[in-house]
Amino acid sequence: MVPKNALLLITSLIFHALGVSSQAAAIDPVCSRISHVISNSSQVFLPGDPTYEKDILHFASSSTQRSKCVVEAGSPSDIAKILAVIRATRSPFAVKGGGHATNPGFSSTPGVHISMARFSEVTYHAAQQTVDVGAGLICDDIYSALEPFGVSILGGRVTGIGAAGFTLGGGYAWKSNQHGLAVDNVVAYELVTPNGKIVNVTHDSDPQLFFGLKGGFNNFGIVTKFTVKAFPQTQVWGGIILNLQSTIPAVSAAITKFQTEVKDPKAAVIISYNYVSQIQQIVVTQNLFYDAPTPPEGIFDDFLAIPATSTDISTRSLLSLVQSSPISEIPIRDMYEGFPMLQATPDVLDVLVNETQFWGAALQNKSSQVLSYNVELFLPTLYTHNTEKTAYPPVRNIPFQPFNIAYSWNSSDFDSDLHNAILASAAHIKQKAIEQGQTQLKNAPTYPNYAALGTPLQAMYGTNIPALRQLKARVDPDNVMGLAGGWKF
């Protein structure tokens, strides 16, 4: 008989040789099969292993699911092998980049969880003014890596945003007034197709697939690398200002004036009305940005003149500004619901404030929560920076802006209450804006990265749906990617 400790050692060595963590006492057959086909560049981790626990974790605890195993893929060829096993076994799976998806099941699964964490390349090509970006990065890491070169890309405006979901879903950035959306600035995708081919997708190589990847998420395979345009980056000016409920009239007036008068494409703001259940009041956060060390006089004066309880505004790096946004130190449940808006008129802003107050009071006893109603202002020229068709947005002749509601809470007992409330609130705001004269909103799309679970495809992709479904049938006839969550064509 072999001593118990020797058995444990032998078992550990076997699992290590197979690319499986030593926690693998009861490995799922599909996970075991994957461990046998992948190279040493990749590894399988099982529940209980610290890497497993780290990889399944999401920004929102409500998006985290416990999978049968985590596969940290280390190369496109290993992704192809993993997809072959999934295709053969019809196993549910998920692909996680940065983990900022707030819809449960979009980048999590009870099945096989593919982590893109090892795809962490950031390579700047000065001659071409492009950057190769690995699909496992968050935008903070990209900004940091590019700082020494004095360039940046179109990425997330707050900390912790995954580059993959951001870019595959559309991508509104601080520089979008100058350069459009993230999808408008992708030069090439390294893609592993559902049938295991590794292809470099460009407009010239496959214009229809290139179109589909620009807003079509994971419908057409797994993207392992993005090649995107780089832009010069100096220090920027901006940060966060916190205002109390009594200042709301002044804040709303400043929003309206900014939208009407400021045409400088380097200037941008996100203003949030936040109901905080613990104090039963609305707190306003101003997130101000100017893409230079100092803004011209007058652009932000109205915002800066409002009495503040906290101010963090300075000349700083882009990374510093992005990381100035507050994040929760404890796991929270989170949900987004987006809706398009043409103008942040005084009447629309009144509706937003009323909704913040109404639902704050209505949900007061449904767990501790913060209910945020976010105003994101862009210039009407936002969608003119690209003449090529993209899956999202399906229309570019309507200068809509992607407003967003974000609910955060701490108890799963009230998930359905918060979900129903956020849907009702967004629908009410949009309807009120239409009644107030913004009739073009009837045909304006919802931003997929903000859309809540259950949003119809028509609301996001509009007239592009037939072309996207035809593309899906060509690229993924066996519907392998249908085994993963997300918006499905």
C-alpha positions as CSV (number, residue, x, y, z in Angstrom):
1,M,0.0,0.0,0.0
2,V,1.3,3.5,-0.9
3,P,1.3,5.9,2.1
4,K,-1.5,8.5,2.1
5,N,0.9,11.4,1.8
6,A,2.6,9.7,-1.1
7,L,-0.8,9.3,-2.9
8,L,-1.5,13.0,-2.4
9,L,1.9,13.9,-3.9
10,I,1.4,11.6,-6.8
11,T,-2.1,12.9,-7.5
12,S,-0.8,16.5,-7.3
13,L,1.9,15.7,-9.8
14,I,-0.5,14.1,-12.2
15,F,-2.9,17.0,-12.1
16,H,-0.1,19.4,-12.5
17,A,1.1,17.5,-15.6
18,L,-2.4,17.6,-17.0
19,G,-2.7,21.4,-16.4
20,V,-5.2,20.9,-13.5
21,S,-4.9,22.6,-10.1
22,S,-4.2,20.3,-7.1
23,Q,-7.8,20.8,-5.8
24,A,-9.1,18.5,-8.5
25,A,-10.4,15.6,-6.4
26,A,-13.7,15.4,-8.3
27,I,-13.0,16.9,-11.7
28,D,-15.9,17.2,-14.1
29,P,-15.6,15.0,-17.2
30,V,-15.7,18.0,-19.5
31,C,-13.1,19.9,-17.5
32,S,-10.9,16.7,-17.4
33,R,-11.2,16.4,-21.2
34,I,-10.1,20.0,-21.6
35,S,-7.2,19.5,-19.3
36,H,-5.9,16.7,-21.5
37,V,-6.0,18.7,-24.7
38,I,-4.6,22.1,-23.7
39,S,-0.9,22.9,-23.7
40,N,1.3,24.0,-20.8
41,S,0.4,27.6,-21.7
42,S,-3.1,27.0,-20.1
43,Q,-4.4,25.5,-16.9
44,V,-7.6,24.2,-15.4
45,F,-8.6,25.3,-11.8
46,L,-11.3,23.8,-9.7
47,P,-13.5,25.1,-6.8
48,G,-11.4,25.9,-3.7
49,D,-8.3,26.9,-5.6
50,P,-7.4,30.6,-5.0
51,T,-7.1,31.2,-8.8
52,Y,-10.5,29.7,-9.4
53,E,-12.0,32.0,-6.8
54,K,-10.3,35.0,-8.3
55,D,-11.2,34.2,-11.9
56,I,-15.0,33.7,-11.3
57,L,-15.2,37.0,-9.3
58,H,-17.1,39.9,-11.0
59,F,-17.4,43.6,-10.4
60,A,-21.0,42.8,-9.3
61,S,-21.4,39.9,-6.9
62,S,-24.8,39.3,-8.6
63,S,-22.9,38.3,-11.8
64,T,-20.6,35.8,-10.1
65,Q,-21.5,32.1,-10.6
66,R,-19.7,29.0,-9.4
67,S,-18.6,27.1,-12.4
68,K,-17.5,23.4,-12.8
69,C,-14.0,24.7,-13.5
70,V,-12.0,27.7,-14.7
71,V,-9.8,27.3,-17.7
72,E,-7.1,30.0,-17.9
73,A,-6.4,29.8,-21.6
74,G,-2.9,31.0,-22.6
75,S,-3.0,30.9,-26.4
76,P,-5.4,31.2,-29.3
77,S,-4.6,27.5,-30.2
78,D,-5.7,26.4,-26.8
79,I,-8.9,28.4,-27.1
80,A,-9.5,26.5,-30.3
81,K,-9.0,23.2,-28.4
82,I,-11.3,24.2,-25.6
83,L,-14.0,25.2,-28.1
84,A,-13.7,21.8,-29.8
85,V,-14.5,20.1,-26.5
86,I,-17.4,22.4,-25.8
87,R,-18.7,21.9,-29.3
88,A,-18.5,18.1,-29.0
89,T,-20.0,17.9,-25.5
90,R,-22.5,20.8,-25.9
91,S,-21.4,22.1,-22.5
92,P,-22.6,25.5,-21.3
93,F,-19.6,27.9,-20.9
94,A,-18.7,31.6,-20.4
95,V,-15.9,33.8,-21.5
96,K,-14.7,36.5,-19.0
97,G,-12.4,39.3,-19.8
98,G,-12.6,42.1,-17.2
99,G,-15.7,40.8,-15.4
100,H,-17.7,44.1,-15.5
101,A,-20.8,42.6,-17.0
102,T,-23.8,43.3,-14.7
103,N,-26.1,40.8,-16.3
104,P,-25.9,37.4,-14.7
105,G,-24.7,34.7,-17.1
106,F,-23.2,37.0,-19.6
107,S,-19.6,36.3,-18.5
108,S,-20.3,33.6,-15.9
109,T,-21.7,30.1,-16.0
110,P,-22.3,27.0,-13.9
111,G,-20.5,25.2,-16.7
112,V,-17.0,25.8,-18.0
113,H,-15.6,29.2,-17.3
114,I,-13.0,30.4,-19.8
115,S,-10.8,33.1,-18.2
116,M,-8.9,35.4,-20.6
117,A,-6.6,36.6,-17.8
118,R,-3.5,35.4,-19.6
119,F,-4.2,37.5,-22.6
120,S,-2.5,40.5,-21.1
121,E,-0.5,41.9,-24.0
122,V,-0.1,45.7,-24.6
123,T,2.1,46.4,-27.6
124,Y,2.4,49.9,-29.1
125,H,3.3,50.2,-32.8
126,A,4.5,53.8,-33.2
127,A,4.9,53.7,-36.9
128,Q,1.3,52.5,-37.4
129,Q,-0.1,54.4,-34.4
130,T,-1.9,51.3,-33.2
131,V,-1.9,49.2,-30.1
132,D,-2.3,45.4,-29.7
133,V,-4.5,44.8,-26.6
134,G,-5.1,41.4,-25.0
135,A,-8.7,40.4,-24.3
136,G,-8.0,39.8,-20.6
137,L,-7.0,43.4,-19.7
138,I,-8.9,46.1,-17.9
139,C,-8.6,49.5,-19.4
140,D,-6.6,50.8,-16.3
141,D,-3.8,48.4,-17.3
142,I,-3.8,49.6,-20.8
143,Y,-3.6,53.3,-19.8
144,S,-0.8,52.5,-17.5
145,A,1.2,50.6,-20.1
146,L,0.8,53.4,-22.7
147,E,1.7,56.3,-20.4
148,P,5.4,56.2,-21.1
149,F,4.7,56.5,-24.9
150,G,2.5,59.5,-24.5
151,V,-0.5,57.8,-26.1
152,S,-3.8,56.2,-25.1
153,I,-6.8,54.4,-26.7
154,L,-10.5,54.7,-26.4
155,G,-11.3,52.9,-23.2
156,G,-13.4,52.9,-20.0
157,R,-14.2,56.2,-18.2
158,V,-14.2,54.7,-14.8
159,T,-11.9,52.1,-13.1
160,G,-12.2,48.4,-13.6
161,I,-13.7,48.2,-17.1
162,G,-12.7,45.2,-19.1
163,A,-11.3,46.0,-22.5
164,A,-13.0,43.1,-24.3
165,G,-16.6,43.7,-23.3
166,F,-16.2,47.4,-23.6
167,T,-14.9,47.2,-27.1
168,L,-17.1,44.4,-28.4
169,G,-20.2,46.2,-27.1
170,G,-19.6,49.7,-28.5
171,G,-17.5,51.6,-26.1
172,Y,-18.2,55.2,-25.1
173,A,-15.0,56.9,-24.0
174,W,-13.8,60.2,-22.7
175,K,-12.3,60.9,-26.1
176,S,-15.5,59.8,-28.0
177,N,-16.4,63.4,-29.0
178,Q,-13.0,63.5,-30.8
179,H,-12.8,60.0,-32.3
180,G,-16.1,58.2,-32.0
181,L,-16.8,54.9,-30.2
182,A,-14.3,52.2,-29.4
183,V,-15.8,50.1,-32.3
184,D,-15.0,52.9,-34.6
185,N,-11.3,52.6,-33.8
186,V,-10.7,48.9,-34.1
187,V,-8.3,48.0,-36.9
188,A,-8.3,44.2,-36.5
189,Y,-9.5,41.4,-34.3
190,E,-7.6,38.2,-33.6
191,L,-10.6,35.8,-33.4
192,V,-10.9,32.1,-32.7
193,T,-14.0,31.0,-34.6
194,P,-16.5,28.5,-33.2
195,N,-15.1,25.8,-35.5
196,G,-11.6,26.4,-34.1
197,K,-10.0,28.6,-36.9
198,I,-7.7,31.4,-35.8
199,V,-8.3,34.4,-38.0
200,N,-7.2,38.0,-38.2
201,V,-10.4,39.9,-39.1
202,T,-10.1,43.3,-40.8
203,H,-12.4,45.3,-43.0
204,D,-10.5,43.9,-46.1
205,S,-10.3,40.3,-45.0
206,D,-14.0,39.8,-44.1
207,P,-16.1,43.0,-44.1
208,Q,-19.2,41.4,-42.8
209,L,-17.6,39.7,-39.9
210,F,-15.7,42.9,-39.1
211,F,-19.1,44.6,-39.0
212,G,-20.5,42.0,-36.7
213,L,-17.7,42.1,-34.2
214,K,-18.2,45.9,-33.9
215,G,-20.9,45.7,-31.2
216,G,-21.8,42.0,-31.6
217,F,-20.0,40.7,-28.5
218,N,-19.3,36.9,-28.4
219,N,-21.7,35.8,-31.1
220,F,-19.0,35.0,-33.6
221,G,-16.3,33.3,-31.6
222,I,-13.7,34.4,-28.9
223,V,-11.6,37.5,-29.6
224,T,-8.1,37.1,-28.1
225,K,-6.6,40.4,-29.3
226,F,-7.7,43.8,-30.5
227,T,-5.6,46.1,-32.7
228,V,-6.9,49.6,-32.1
229,K,-5.9,53.1,-33.0
230,A,-3.7,55.1,-30.6
231,F,-4.0,58.8,-30.0
232,P,-1.6,61.3,-28.4
233,Q,-2.2,61.7,-24.7
234,T,-1.1,64.6,-22.5
235,Q,-2.1,65.0,-18.9
236,V,-5.8,65.7,-18.5
237,W,-7.9,67.8,-16.2
238,G,-10.8,66.7,-14.1
239,G,-12.1,64.3,-11.4
240,I,-15.0,64.0,-9.0
241,I,-17.1,66.6,-7.2
242,L,-19.7,65.6,-4.6
243,N,-22.8,67.8,-4.0
244,L,-25.7,67.5,-1.6
245,Q,-29.4,67.3,-2.5
246,S,-29.9,71.1,-1.9
247,T,-27.7,71.9,-4.9
248,I,-29.8,69.8,-7.4
249,P,-31.4,72.9,-9.1
250,A,-28.0,74.4,-9.7
251,V,-26.5,71.2,-11.0
252,S,-29.4,70.6,-13.4
253,A,-29.1,74.2,-14.7
254,A,-25.3,73.7,-15.2
255,I,-26.0,70.5,-17.2
256,T,-28.5,72.2,-19.5
257,K,-26.1,75.2,-20.1
258,F,-23.1,72.9,-20.8
259,Q,-25.0,70.9,-23.3
260,T,-26.3,74.0,-25.1
261,E,-23.1,76.1,-25.1
262,V,-20.0,73.9,-24.9
263,K,-18.9,72.6,-28.3
264,D,-15.3,71.8,-27.4
265,P,-14.8,68.1,-28.3
266,K,-12.2,67.7,-25.5
267,A,-14.8,68.4,-22.8
268,A,-17.1,65.8,-21.4
269,V,-19.1,65.2,-18.2
270,I,-21.0,62.5,-16.5
271,I,-23.4,63.8,-13.8
272,S,-25.2,61.3,-11.5
273,Y,-28.2,61.8,-9.2
274,N,-27.7,59.1,-6.5
275,Y,-30.3,58.1,-3.9
276,V,-28.4,56.8,-0.9
277,S,-30.8,54.7,1.3
278,Q,-28.6,55.0,4.4
279,I,-29.1,58.8,4.5
280,Q,-32.5,58.8,2.6
281,Q,-31.2,61.6,0.3
282,I,-30.0,62.3,-3.2
283,V,-26.3,63.0,-3.5
284,V,-24.9,64.3,-6.8
285,T,-21.6,63.3,-8.3
286,Q,-20.0,65.3,-11.0
287,N,-17.4,63.5,-13.1
288,L,-15.7,66.3,-15.2
289,F,-13.1,65.7,-17.9
290,Y,-11.0,67.9,-20.2
291,D,-8.5,66.3,-22.6
292,A,-5.6,68.7,-21.8
293,P,-3.7,69.8,-18.7
294,T,-5.9,72.9,-18.3
295,P,-9.4,73.6,-19.8
296,P,-10.2,77.0,-21.4
297,E,-11.8,79.5,-19.1
298,G,-15.5,79.2,-18.6
299,I,-16.3,75.7,-19.7
300,F,-16.8,74.2,-16.3
301,D,-17.4,77.3,-14.2
302,D,-21.0,76.6,-13.5
303,F,-20.2,73.2,-12.1
304,L,-17.3,74.4,-10.1
305,A,-19.3,77.2,-8.5
306,I,-21.8,74.8,-6.9
307,P,-21.1,74.3,-3.2
308,A,-19.4,70.9,-2.8
309,T,-18.9,68.6,0.1
310,S,-15.9,67.0,-1.6
311,T,-13.8,68.0,-4.6
312,D,-11.1,66.0,-6.3
313,I,-10.3,68.0,-9.4
314,S,-6.7,68.4,-10.7
315,T,-4.3,68.2,-13.6
316,R,-3.4,64.5,-13.7
317,S,-2.7,61.4,-15.8
318,L,-5.7,59.8,-17.6
319,L,-5.2,56.8,-15.4
320,S,-5.4,58.9,-12.3
321,L,-8.6,60.5,-13.5
322,V,-10.2,57.2,-14.3
323,Q,-9.2,55.7,-11.0
324,S,-10.7,58.7,-9.1
325,S,-14.1,57.2,-9.5
326,P,-15.3,55.6,-6.3
327,I,-15.7,51.8,-6.1
328,S,-17.3,49.7,-3.4
329,E,-14.9,48.0,-1.0
330,I,-17.4,45.2,-0.3
331,P,-19.2,42.9,-2.8
332,I,-22.4,44.4,-4.1
333,R,-25.2,43.3,-6.4
334,D,-25.5,45.6,-9.4
335,M,-27.8,46.1,-12.4
336,Y,-27.8,48.6,-15.3
337,E,-30.5,49.7,-17.6
338,G,-29.8,52.1,-20.4
339,F,-32.0,54.3,-22.4
340,P,-31.3,56.8,-25.3
341,M,-31.8,60.5,-24.9
342,L,-31.5,63.4,-27.4
343,Q,-31.3,66.3,-25.0
344,A,-30.9,66.7,-21.3
345,T,-33.6,69.4,-21.2
346,P,-34.8,70.9,-17.9
347,D,-38.0,68.9,-18.1
348,V,-36.0,65.6,-18.7
349,L,-33.7,66.4,-15.8
350,D,-36.8,67.0,-13.6
351,V,-38.1,63.6,-14.5
352,L,-34.7,62.0,-13.6
353,V,-34.6,63.7,-10.2
354,N,-38.2,62.7,-9.5
355,E,-37.5,59.1,-10.5
356,T,-34.4,59.0,-8.3
357,Q,-36.5,60.3,-5.3
358,F,-39.5,58.1,-6.1
359,W,-37.7,54.8,-6.4
360,G,-35.4,55.6,-3.6
361,A,-38.4,56.0,-1.3
362,A,-40.2,53.0,-2.8
363,L,-37.2,50.7,-2.4
364,Q,-36.1,52.1,1.0
365,N,-36.8,48.9,2.9
366,K,-35.5,46.6,0.1
367,S,-31.9,46.2,1.3
368,S,-29.3,49.0,1.6
369,Q,-28.9,50.5,-1.8
370,V,-27.6,53.3,-4.0
371,L,-29.8,54.2,-7.0
372,S,-27.9,56.2,-9.6
373,Y,-29.4,58.1,-12.6
374,N,-26.6,59.0,-14.9
375,V,-26.5,61.9,-17.5
376,E,-23.8,61.3,-20.1
377,L,-23.4,64.2,-22.5
378,F,-21.8,64.0,-26.0
379,L,-21.8,66.2,-29.0
380,P,-24.2,65.7,-31.9
381,T,-21.2,64.7,-34.0
382,L,-20.5,61.7,-31.9
383,Y,-21.5,59.1,-34.6
384,T,-20.0,60.9,-37.6
385,H,-16.4,59.7,-37.0
386,N,-16.9,56.4,-38.9
387,T,-18.6,55.9,-42.2
388,E,-18.5,52.1,-42.1
389,K,-21.5,50.2,-40.8
390,T,-21.2,48.6,-37.3
391,A,-23.4,46.2,-35.5
392,Y,-23.9,48.9,-32.9
393,P,-25.1,51.5,-33.2
394,P,-27.5,50.4,-35.9
395,V,-28.3,54.1,-36.8
396,R,-25.9,57.0,-36.9
397,N,-28.3,59.8,-38.1
398,I,-29.9,60.2,-34.7
399,P,-27.6,62.0,-32.2
400,F,-28.7,60.1,-29.2
401,Q,-26.8,59.9,-25.9
402,P,-26.5,56.8,-23.8
403,F,-28.1,57.6,-20.5
404,N,-27.9,55.0,-17.8
405,I,-29.5,53.9,-14.5
406,A,-27.4,51.8,-12.1
407,Y,-28.9,50.1,-9.0
408,S,-26.6,48.7,-6.4
409,W,-27.8,46.7,-3.3
410,N,-26.6,44.0,-1.0
411,S,-29.2,41.3,-0.6
412,S,-30.3,38.8,-3.2
413,D,-33.7,38.6,-1.5
414,F,-34.7,41.8,-3.4
415,D,-33.2,41.0,-6.8
416,S,-36.6,40.9,-8.6
417,D,-37.8,44.1,-6.8
418,L,-34.8,46.1,-8.1
419,H,-35.0,44.5,-11.5
420,N,-38.6,45.4,-12.0
421,A,-38.1,48.9,-10.7
422,I,-35.2,49.7,-12.9
423,L,-37.0,48.5,-16.0
424,A,-40.1,50.5,-15.1
425,S,-38.1,53.6,-14.4
426,A,-36.2,53.6,-17.6
427,A,-39.3,53.0,-19.7
428,H,-41.1,55.9,-17.9
429,I,-38.2,58.3,-18.5
430,K,-38.0,57.5,-22.2
431,Q,-41.8,57.8,-22.6
432,K,-41.8,61.2,-20.8
433,A,-39.0,62.5,-23.1
434,I,-41.0,61.4,-26.2
435,E,-44.1,63.1,-24.8
436,Q,-42.0,66.2,-24.3
437,G,-41.1,66.3,-28.0
438,Q,-38.1,64.0,-28.4
439,T,-40.0,61.8,-30.8
440,Q,-36.8,60.4,-32.5
441,L,-36.2,58.4,-29.4
442,K,-38.8,55.9,-30.7
443,N,-36.1,54.7,-33.2
444,A,-33.0,55.3,-31.1
445,P,-31.2,52.2,-29.8
446,T,-30.3,51.2,-26.3
447,Y,-26.6,50.8,-25.6
448,P,-26.0,47.0,-25.2
449,N,-23.5,47.4,-22.4
450,Y,-26.1,49.2,-20.4
451,A,-29.1,47.1,-21.3
452,A,-30.7,45.0,-18.6
453,L,-31.4,41.3,-18.9
454,G,-34.4,40.6,-21.1
455,T,-34.0,43.6,-23.4
456,P,-35.2,42.7,-26.9
457,L,-32.5,42.6,-29.6
458,Q,-34.6,45.0,-31.7
459,A,-34.2,47.7,-29.0
460,M,-30.4,47.5,-29.4
461,Y,-29.6,46.4,-33.0
462,G,-32.7,47.5,-34.9
463,T,-32.5,47.0,-38.6
464,N,-29.1,45.2,-38.3
465,I,-30.6,42.1,-36.9
466,P,-31.3,40.2,-40.3
467,A,-27.6,40.8,-41.4
468,L,-26.3,39.7,-37.9
469,R,-28.4,36.6,-38.0
470,Q,-27.2,35.7,-41.5
471,L,-23.6,36.3,-40.4
472,K,-24.2,34.1,-37.3
473,A,-25.5,31.3,-39.4
474,R,-22.4,31.5,-41.6
475,V,-19.8,31.7,-38.9
476,D,-21.4,29.5,-36.2
477,P,-23.8,27.0,-37.9
478,D,-23.6,24.7,-34.9
479,N,-24.5,27.5,-32.5
480,V,-21.5,26.8,-30.3
481,M,-21.5,30.4,-29.0
482,G,-25.2,30.0,-28.1
483,L,-24.0,27.8,-25.3
484,A,-22.6,31.0,-23.7
485,G,-24.7,33.8,-22.3
486,G,-25.1,37.3,-23.8
487,W,-27.1,39.0,-26.5
488,K,-27.8,36.2,-29.0
489,F,-28.6,36.6,-32.7
